[in-house]
Amino acid sequence: MSQQPGGVPPQHERHQEHHVRLNEAEPWGTGDPAVDAITHVPGTTVPIPTGVSPNLYNGDLAPTTRAGRTWNAYSIFTLWANDVHSLGNYAFAIGLFALGLGGWQIMLAFLLGAVFLFLLLNLSGFMGERVGVPFPVLSRIAFGVHGSKIPAIVRGGVAVIWFGIQTYLASVVLRVLIVAVAPGLGSLDENSILGLSTLGWISFLVLWVVQIVIVSFGMEMIRRYEAFAGPVILVTMLALAIWILVQTGGSISWSTENSLTGGAMWVEIFQSAALWVVIYGTFVLNFCDFTRGAPSEKSVVRGNFFGIPINMLFFAGIVVVLSGGTYTINGTVIESPTDVVTAIPNTLLLALACLALIILTIAVNLMANFVAPVYTLTGLFPKRLNFRRAAVVSAIIGLVILPWNLYNSPVVIVYFLGGLGALLGPLFGVIMADYWLVRKGRVDVPALYSEDSNGEYAYTRGFNMKAVAAFAPAAIVALVLALVPLFAVVSGFSWFIGAILAAVIYLIIADRSREFRAVDGESIAVTPHH
């Protein structure tokens, strides 16, 4: 396909003009034969440009136009303001206090993890900002137009299960809120239906529906919700820390009686920093789902800077106060902020704190566990599923797996989810090595949507076997390190080892003789407000 200077195929100019007209005002059947002849994605008004396969393209998978992007630095910052302060992260961080790390060791561990995360997220975020596509499409660069289903399914599979689990955890907080406000409803929490009480089912389904409604309005509504929830949770966590300080008279314990020292302390610090990065291994992989809406790389860097190192140090400070303060009060280490909330004697304040935690958990779930499977399903079935339909399907999967039973099963959490999580490192290694070191950032965006056998990303029947060959052995190593008890001492580093090994193998076997072209996707792009 011939290209004009600047990378815009001449046959797309006419379609781009009609594309804009369709999106702005016209329904199907405009009366213009040139417009009516364009193939459309079922359930949308987005046309399929010439040369683009409907098996690879729809309005939600298309690249975003440069104009109109709204995920600025504040939007990215609020992603981290919510996700860093998730209940799961607090449980992990407070657990470090119980394991013997003191206040300054916890702060150092999170600082080290934050610096490394800041670098990784900038690399991943720049890719989304430059190319403007979601993760299932971005992974076509390295794995091929059909091979990309491998990383998309792994990422989406991890996320959809955690979506159900996080919805369940939020419903537990909602049950506390309901009983606190209406004690008479406590009787509904005494039976069991498929492992959940009547009140538990009501709480779960209410939050389940709320999330479906938010996601059904698309990424712009998610951005607005995150922007609203971020300040709410920051203020709430600060208030909880101040309340604890007041209870202790301003004096907290900086360590427990079983504090670690010497070499054991440093091993725990570095392993904790590594585990902190591993927790974000999922998000590092598909950060492009959000930065594809960023107006510039500067906005990505600024949002990441205030959201990662600065916000994570604030988070670590809250952890030290909550864990050290409660240890001073009663000699025990809490498991999560919910333990602090349930101890609040004032019903109104308890209700407000519970509401804030619910708002937080929904925000975390939307960004970390709902968007990824939605894009995965849309990428697998672009002719049948748009963003809204895929959101409903993802939510149904998150419901029928009865996530509360999975959460209570150590086998599922450690082996299944831990195993899938270990695969994310090798995927990241291959994708980063291909984009930054082999191609040096040169991507032909329209070719990502072409099934032409001679296309840039056709490889072998749509699969880049060299990417698969690099991923497979690294994945096996990562799985063994993560799951076999013999390697428990290095299990926290499995993500890093898998990522580095996959990247090295790929760099050795990758074809460096090819010429890579940089062609932007404006000719087939859609407005970010879709």
C-alpha positions in Angstrom: 0.0 0.0 0.0 1.6 3.3 -1.1 2.1 6.0 1.5 2.3 9.8 1.2 4.9 11.7 3.1 3.8 11.7 6.7 2.3 8.2 6.4 -1.3 8.9 5.4 -2.6 6.5 2.7 -4.3 8.5 0.0 -7.3 6.3 -0.2 -8.0 7.0 3.5 -8.5 10.8 3.0 -12.0 10.4 1.7 -12.9 7.9 4.4 -11.5 10.1 7.1 -13.7 12.9 6.1 -16.8 10.7 6.0 -15.7 9.1 9.3 -15.8 12.5 11.0 -19.2 13.2 9.6 -20.5 9.9 10.8 -19.2 10.3 14.3 -20.5 13.9 14.6 -24.0 13.6 13.4 -25.0 11.0 10.9 -26.6 7.6 11.6 -26.2 4.7 9.3 -27.8 5.3 5.9 -26.9 8.9 5.2 -27.9 8.8 1.6 -24.4 9.4 0.4 -23.4 6.2 -1.5 -19.7 6.7 -0.7 -20.5 6.7 3.1 -23.2 4.0 2.9 -20.7 1.7 1.2 -18.3 1.7 4.2 -18.4 -1.4 6.4 -19.4 -0.7 10.0 -18.8 -2.5 13.2 -22.2 -3.9 14.5 -23.7 -1.7 17.2 -21.5 1.3 16.4 -21.3 4.2 13.9 -17.6 3.7 13.4 -16.6 3.0 9.8 -14.0 0.4 8.8 -11.4 2.2 6.7 -10.0 0.7 3.4 -7.2 -1.8 4.0 -8.2 -2.5 7.6 -9.6 -5.9 8.6 -12.9 -6.0 10.5 -11.4 -8.9 12.4 -8.8 -6.6 13.9 -10.5 -3.2 14.1 -13.5 -1.5 15.7 -14.1 1.9 17.3 -12.7 0.8 20.6 -9.5 -0.8 19.3 -8.7 2.0 16.8 -5.9 4.4 17.6 -6.9 7.7 19.2 -6.5 11.0 17.4 -4.0 13.4 18.8 -6.6 16.1 19.1 -9.0 15.8 22.1 -7.0 13.6 24.4 -8.0 14.2 28.0 -5.8 11.9 30.2 -3.6 14.7 31.4 -1.1 14.7 34.3 -3.8 15.1 36.9 -5.8 12.2 35.4 -2.8 9.9 35.5 -1.9 11.1 39.1 -5.4 10.2 40.3 -5.0 6.7 38.8 -2.1 6.1 41.3 -3.8 8.1 44.1 -6.5 5.4 44.0 -4.5 2.3 43.1 -1.6 2.8 45.5 -4.0 3.2 48.4 -6.0 0.1 47.7 -6.9 -2.2 50.6 -4.8 -5.0 49.1 -1.7 -2.8 49.1 -2.3 -1.7 52.7 -2.6 -5.3 53.7 0.7 -6.1 52.0 2.5 -3.1 53.4 1.2 -3.5 57.0 2.3 -7.1 56.8 5.8 -5.9 56.4 5.5 -4.4 59.9 4.4 -7.7 61.2 7.3 -9.4 59.5 9.8 -7.3 61.4 10.5 -4.2 59.3 10.4 -0.9 61.2 9.2 2.5 60.0 12.3 3.6 58.1 12.9 0.2 56.5 9.3 0.2 55.2 9.8 3.8 53.8 13.1 2.7 52.2 11.5 -0.4 50.6 8.7 1.6 49.0 11.1 4.3 47.9 13.3 1.8 46.1 10.2 0.1 44.5 8.7 3.5 43.5 11.9 4.6 41.7 12.0 1.4 39.7 8.3 1.5 39.0 8.5 5.2 37.9 11.1 4.2 35.2 9.1 1.1 34.0 5.8 3.0 33.8 7.3 5.8 31.8 8.6 3.3 29.2 5.2 1.6 29.1 3.3 4.8 29.1 5.3 6.4 26.3 4.3 3.5 24.1 0.6 4.2 24.6 1.0 7.9 24.1 2.9 7.5 20.9 0.9 4.8 19.2 -2.5 5.5 20.7 -3.8 1.9 20.9 -4.9 -0.4 23.7 -2.8 -3.3 25.0 -4.4 -6.1 22.8 -3.4 -4.0 19.7 0.0 -2.8 21.1 1.1 -6.4 21.7 0.5 -7.1 18.0 3.8 -5.3 17.4 5.9 -8.0 19.0 3.6 -11.1 18.9 1.8 -10.6 15.6 -1.8 -9.7 14.7 -3.0 -13.1 16.0 -0.2 -14.0 18.4 -1.1 -10.9 20.4 -4.0 -12.9 21.8 -1.6 -14.8 24.0 -0.5 -11.7 26.2 -4.0 -10.3 26.0 -5.7 -13.4 27.4 -3.0 -13.8 30.1 -3.5 -10.1 31.2 -7.3 -10.2 30.9 -7.5 -13.6 32.7 -5.7 -12.3 35.7 -7.7 -9.1 35.8 -11.2 -10.6 35.4 -10.7 -12.8 38.4 -9.3 -10.0 40.5 -12.3 -7.9 39.4 -14.6 -10.4 41.1 -12.4 -10.6 44.2 -12.1 -6.8 44.6 -15.8 -6.4 44.2 -16.3 -9.0 46.9 -13.8 -7.1 49.2 -15.7 -3.9 48.6 -19.0 -5.6 49.4 -17.6 -6.7 52.8 -17.1 -3.0 53.6 -20.6 -2.2 52.4 -22.0 -4.9 54.7 -20.2 -3.2 57.6 -21.7 0.1 56.5 -25.3 -1.3 56.2 -25.2 -3.0 59.6 -23.8 0.1 61.2 -26.6 2.3 59.8 -29.4 -0.3 60.1 -28.5 -2.8 62.8 -31.8 -4.7 62.2 -30.5 -5.9 58.9 -27.7 -7.9 60.6 -30.0 -11.0 60.6 -29.6 -11.1 56.8 -25.9 -11.7 57.3 -26.3 -15.0 59.1 -27.2 -17.5 56.3 -25.2 -18.8 53.4 -26.2 -19.1 49.7 -23.3 -20.5 47.6 -20.9 -19.2 50.2 -22.4 -15.7 50.7 -25.1 -14.4 53.0 -28.2 -12.7 51.7 -26.8 -9.4 52.8 -23.5 -10.3 51.2 -25.3 -11.0 47.9 -27.2 -7.7 48.0 -24.0 -5.8 48.8 -22.0 -7.6 46.0 -24.7 -7.1 43.4 -25.2 -3.5 44.2 -21.5 -2.8 43.7 -21.4 -5.1 40.6 -24.1 -3.1 38.9 -22.6 0.3 39.9 -19.3 -0.7 38.1 -21.1 -1.9 35.0 -22.9 1.4 34.8 -19.7 3.4 35.1 -17.8 1.3 32.5 -20.7 1.3 30.1 -20.0 5.0 29.5 -16.5 4.3 28.4 -13.0 5.5 29.2 -13.9 9.1 29.6 -16.4 8.3 32.5 -13.7 6.1 34.1 -11.3 9.1 33.9 -13.8 11.3 35.6 -14.6 8.8 38.3 -10.9 8.3 39.1 -10.4 12.1 39.2 -13.3 12.3 41.8 -12.2 9.3 43.9 -8.5 10.2 44.1 -8.8 13.2 46.5 -11.5 11.5 48.5 -9.2 8.6 49.4 -6.1 10.7 50.0 -8.1 12.8 52.5 -9.7 9.7 54.1 -6.4 8.0 54.7 -4.8 11.1 56.1 -7.8 11.5 58.4 -7.4 7.9 59.6 -3.7 8.5 60.3 -4.4 11.7 62.2 -7.1 9.9 64.2 -4.6 7.2 65.2 -2.0 9.8 66.2 -4.6 11.5 68.4 -5.4 8.2 70.0 -1.7 7.6 70.8 -1.0 11.1 71.9 1.4 11.6 69.0 3.7 8.7 69.9 3.8 5.5 67.8 5.9 2.3 67.7 8.4 2.3 64.9 9.0 -1.4 65.2 7.7 -4.6 66.8 9.5 -6.8 69.3 10.7 -9.1 66.6 12.4 -6.5 64.4 14.8 -7.7 61.8 18.5 -6.6 61.9 21.6 -7.0 59.8 21.5 -9.1 56.6 18.0 -10.5 57.2 16.7 -6.9 57.3 18.3 -5.9 54.0 17.1 -9.0 52.3 13.6 -8.3 53.4 13.9 -4.6 52.3 15.0 -5.5 48.8 12.5 -8.4 48.4 9.7 -6.1 49.6 10.7 -3.5 47.0 10.8 -6.2 44.3 7.3 -7.5 45.4 6.0 -4.0 45.3 7.0 -3.8 41.6 5.5 -7.3 41.0 2.2 -6.1 42.4 2.2 -3.6 39.6 3.4 -6.1 37.0 -0.1 -6.3 35.6 -0.5 -2.5 35.3 3.0 -2.0 33.9 2.0 -4.3 31.0 -1.2 -2.5 30.0 -0.6 1.1 31.1 -1.1 2.0 27.4 -4.8 1.5 27.9 -4.8 4.8 29.7 -1.9 6.7 28.2 -3.3 6.3 24.7 -5.5 9.2 25.8 -2.5 11.3 27.1 -1.8 14.5 25.2 2.0 14.3 25.6 4.8 12.4 27.1 5.3 15.3 29.6 1.8 14.6 31.0 2.8 11.0 31.5 6.0 11.8 33.3 4.4 14.4 35.5 1.4 12.2 36.4 3.8 9.3 37.2 6.1 11.4 39.2 3.5 12.7 41.6 1.5 9.5 41.5 4.4 7.0 42.1 7.4 8.2 44.1 5.7 11.1 45.9 2.4 9.4 46.4 4.1 6.1 47.5 6.1 7.8 50.1 2.9 9.4 51.4 1.4 5.9 51.4 4.3 4.4 53.3 4.0 7.2 55.9 0.3 6.3 56.4 1.2 2.6 56.7 3.8 3.4 59.4 1.3 5.5 61.4 -1.6 3.0 61.1 0.5 -0.1 62.0 2.8 1.5 64.5 -0.1 3.5 66.1 -2.4 0.5 66.6 0.6 -1.5 67.9 1.1 1.2 70.5 -2.6 1.2 71.5 -3.2 -2.5 71.9 0.0 -4.4 71.1 -1.3 -6.0 68.0 -0.7 -5.4 64.3 -3.8 -4.7 62.1 -4.3 -6.4 58.8 -5.8 -3.5 56.8 -7.3 0.0 57.2 -10.7 -1.7 57.6 -9.6 -2.8 61.1 -9.1 0.9 62.0 -12.4 1.9 60.4 -14.4 -0.7 62.3 -12.9 0.6 65.6 -14.2 4.1 65.0 -16.8 4.7 67.8 -18.8 7.3 66.1 -21.4 5.9 63.7 -21.4 8.8 61.3 -17.6 8.9 61.0 -17.6 5.1 60.6 -20.2 5.4 57.8 -18.2 8.1 56.0 -15.0 6.1 56.3 -16.7 2.9 54.9 -18.2 4.9 52.0 -14.7 6.3 51.2 -13.2 2.8 51.2 -16.0 1.6 48.9 -15.4 4.5 46.5 -11.7 3.6 46.6 -12.1 -0.1 45.9 -14.4 0.7 42.9 -11.8 3.1 41.5 -9.0 0.5 41.9 -11.2 -2.2 40.3 -12.1 -0.1 37.3 -8.6 0.8 36.4 -6.7 -2.3 37.4 -9.2 -5.2 36.8 -12.0 -4.1 34.6 -10.5 -2.2 31.6 -8.0 -5.0 30.8 -10.5 -7.8 30.3 -12.9 -5.4 28.4 -10.2 -4.6 25.9 -9.2 -8.3 25.8 -12.7 -9.4 24.9 -13.1 -6.6 22.4 -9.8 -7.6 20.8 -10.9 -11.3 20.6 -14.3 -10.5 19.1 -14.2 -7.1 17.4 -17.1 -7.8 15.1 -19.4 -8.7 18.0 -18.2 -6.8 21.1 -17.7 -3.1 21.6 -16.5 -1.6 24.9 -19.9 -1.6 26.6 -20.9 -5.2 25.6 -17.4 -6.5 26.6 -17.9 -4.8 30.0 -21.1 -6.7 30.6 -19.5 -10.0 29.6 -16.5 -9.4 31.8 -18.7 -8.5 34.7 -20.8 -11.7 34.3 -17.6 -13.8 34.3 -16.5 -12.0 37.5 -19.8 -13.0 39.0 -20.3 -16.6 38.0 -16.8 -17.6 39.2 -18.1 -16.9 42.8 -15.0 -14.9 43.6 -15.4 -15.0 47.4 -14.8 -18.8 47.3 -11.7 -18.2 45.2 -10.4 -15.6 47.6 -10.7 -18.0 50.5 -8.7 -20.7 48.6 -4.9 -20.5 49.1 -4.5 -22.8 46.1 -6.2 -20.4 43.8 -4.5 -17.3 45.1 -1.0 -18.8 45.2 -0.9 -21.2 42.3 -3.4 -20.0 39.8 -3.2 -16.3 40.1 0.4 -16.4 41.2 1.3 -18.5 38.2 -0.5 -16.2 35.8 1.1 -13.2 37.4 4.6 -14.8 36.9 3.9 -14.9 33.2 3.5 -11.1 33.0 7.2 -10.5 33.5 8.3 -12.5 30.4 5.5 -10.8 28.3 6.8 -7.4 29.4 10.4 -8.3 28.6 9.5 -9.4 25.0 7.3 -6.4 24.3 9.7 -3.8 25.7 12.7 -5.3 24.0 11.0 -5.4 20.6 9.6 -1.8 20.8 12.5 0.0 22.4 15.6 -2.0 21.4 14.8 -3.7 18.1 12.4 -1.3 16.4 13.6 1.8 18.4 10.0 3.0 18.6 9.2 2.8 14.9 5.7 1.4 14.4 3.5 1.3 11.3 0.2 1.8 13.1 -2.3 1.1 10.2 -0.5 -2.2 9.6 -1.5 -3.3 13.1 -5.0 -3.7 11.7 -4.1 -5.5 8.5 -4.4 -9.3 7.8 -2.4 -9.0 4.6 0.0 -12.0 4.5 2.8 -9.6 3.6 1.9 -7.1 6.3 4.4 -5.7 8.7 3.0 -7.7 11.6 1.8 -10.8 9.7 4.9 -12.8 10.6 3.9 -16.5 10.3 0.2 -16.7 9.9 -0.1 -13.8 12.3 2.3 -15.2 14.9 5.8 -14.0 15.6 7.3 -17.3 16.5 10.5 -15.6 17.7 8.5 -13.7 20.3 6.8 -17.0 21.4 10.2 -18.7 21.5 11.6 -16.0 23.8 8.5 -16.0 26.0 8.1 -19.7 26.5 11.4 -20.6 28.3 11.4 -17.4 30.3 7.8 -18.2 31.4 8.8 -21.7 32.6 11.6 -20.3 34.6 9.4 -17.6 36.1 6.7 -20.1 37.0 9.2 -22.5 38.7 10.7 -19.6 40.7 7.3 -18.3 41.7 5.6 -21.6 42.6 8.2 -24.2 43.7 8.8 -23.9 47.5 12.5 -24.8 47.0 13.0 -21.3 45.4 10.9 -19.4 48.0 13.9 -17.2 48.8 14.0 -15.7 45.3 10.3 -16.1 44.4 9.8 -12.3 44.9 12.2 -11.7 42.0 10.5 -14.1 39.6 8.9 -11.2 37.6 12.3 -9.5 37.1 14.1 -12.7 36.2 11.4 -13.7 33.7 11.3 -10.2 32.1 15.1 -10.0 31.8 15.5 -13.5 30.5 12.8 -13.1 27.9 14.2 -9.8 26.7 17.7 -11.2 26.4 16.5 -14.3 24.5 14.4 -12.1 22.2 17.3 -9.7 21.5 19.5 -12.7 20.5 17.1 -14.3 18.1 15.2 -11.2 16.8 15.5 -10.3 13.1 17.5 -7.0 13.1 18.0 -6.9 9.3 14.5 -5.6 8.5 13.7 -1.9 8.0 11.1 -0.6 10.3 8.9 2.3 9.3 7.2 4.9 11.6 3.7 5.5 10.3 1.1 7.3 12.5 -2.4 6.1 12.9 -4.3 9.4 12.3 -5.7 8.1 9.0 -7.7 5.4 10.8 -8.0 7.0 14.3 -11.1 7.9 16.2 -11.7 10.6 18.7 -10.7 9.7 22.3 -14.3 10.5 23.5 -15.8 7.3 22.3 
